[in-house]
């Protein structure tokens, strides 16, 4: 959106420069408007560069968030699996006798 706004402002600035140039050939114009337009062009170029840097930075941040989301999903899945395994490995209220452990081994297998 910001790039679109800059493009519109650039077009307006170009039209203003052309208008000033066509008026300048017909009659002598003061130096102030042309200096101001040059200053505006420099400001626009600076803003375009800043927007480019911001866009690159945002792309980098977006890639980092994507990587974070993927890793988070993987860790969450692993945590769920481990919790399930721990839950399955608990003795079922019985004392840890040899028979209870054998029964638990069969369940796990």
C-alpha positions as CSV (number, residue, x, y, z in Angstrom):
1,X,0.0,0.0,0.0
2,X,2.8,2.3,0.9
3,X,4.5,1.6,-2.4
4,X,1.3,2.3,-4.3
5,X,1.0,5.7,-2.5
6,X,4.6,6.5,-3.3
7,X,4.0,5.6,-7.0
8,X,1.0,7.9,-7.1
9,X,3.0,10.8,-5.4
10,X,5.8,10.2,-7.9
11,X,3.4,10.5,-10.8
12,X,2.0,13.7,-9.4
13,X,5.5,15.0,-8.8
14,X,6.5,14.1,-12.4
15,X,3.4,15.9,-13.7
16,X,4.3,19.0,-11.7
17,X,7.9,18.9,-13.1
18,X,6.5,18.7,-16.6
19,X,4.0,21.4,-16.0
20,X,6.8,23.7,-14.6
21,X,9.0,22.8,-17.5
22,X,6.3,23.6,-20.1
23,X,5.5,26.9,-18.3
24,X,9.2,27.7,-18.0
25,X,9.6,27.6,-21.8
26,X,6.7,29.9,-22.3
27,X,7.6,32.4,-19.6
28,X,10.4,32.8,-17.1
29,X,9.5,31.2,-13.8
30,X,11.1,32.0,-10.5
31,X,13.8,29.6,-9.2
32,X,12.0,28.8,-6.0
33,X,9.4,26.4,-7.4
34,X,12.0,24.4,-9.4
35,X,14.3,24.2,-6.3
36,X,11.4,23.1,-4.2
37,X,10.5,20.4,-6.7
38,X,14.1,19.2,-6.8
39,X,14.0,19.0,-3.0
40,X,10.8,17.0,-3.1
41,X,12.3,14.6,-5.6
42,X,15.2,14.0,-3.3
43,X,12.9,13.4,-0.4
44,X,10.8,11.0,-2.5
45,X,13.9,9.1,-3.5
46,X,15.0,8.9,0.1
47,X,11.6,7.6,1.2
48,X,11.6,5.0,-1.7
49,X,15.0,3.8,-0.4
50,X,13.7,3.6,3.2
51,X,10.6,1.7,2.0
52,X,12.8,-0.8,0.1
53,X,14.9,-1.3,3.3
54,X,11.7,-1.7,5.4
55,X,10.3,-4.2,2.9
56,X,13.5,-6.3,3.0
57,X,13.5,-6.2,6.7
58,X,9.9,-7.3,6.9
59,X,10.6,-10.2,4.5
60,X,13.4,-11.3,6.8
61,X,11.2,-11.1,9.8
62,X,8.4,-13.0,8.0
63,X,10.8,-15.8,7.1
64,X,11.9,-16.0,10.8
65,X,8.3,-16.2,12.0
66,X,7.6,-18.9,9.4
67,X,10.6,-20.9,10.7
68,X,9.4,-20.3,14.3
69,X,5.9,-21.5,13.5
70,X,7.2,-24.7,11.9
71,X,9.6,-25.5,14.8
72,X,6.9,-24.7,17.3
73,X,4.4,-27.1,15.6
74,X,7.1,-29.8,15.6
75,X,8.0,-29.3,19.3
76,X,4.3,-29.2,20.2
77,X,3.7,-32.5,18.5
78,X,6.8,-34.1,20.1
79,X,5.6,-32.8,23.5
80,X,2.2,-34.4,23.0
81,X,3.8,-37.7,22.0
82,X,6.0,-37.7,25.0
83,X,3.1,-36.9,27.4
84,X,1.1,-39.7,25.8
85,X,4.1,-42.1,26.3
86,X,4.6,-41.1,29.9
87,X,0.9,-41.5,30.5
88,X,0.9,-45.0,29.0
89,X,4.0,-46.0,31.0
90,X,2.5,-45.2,34.4
91,X,1.5,-48.3,36.4
92,X,-2.3,-48.4,36.6
93,X,-2.7,-47.9,40.3
94,X,-1.2,-51.3,41.1
95,X,2.0,-51.7,43.0
96,X,4.9,-52.1,40.6
97,X,5.0,-55.9,40.8
98,X,6.6,-58.1,38.2
99,X,3.2,-59.1,36.8
100,X,2.0,-55.5,36.5
101,X,5.2,-54.6,34.7
102,X,4.8,-57.6,32.3
103,X,1.2,-56.5,31.6
104,X,2.4,-53.0,30.9
105,X,5.1,-54.2,28.5
106,X,2.5,-56.2,26.6
107,X,0.2,-53.1,26.4
108,X,3.1,-51.1,25.0
109,X,4.1,-53.7,22.5
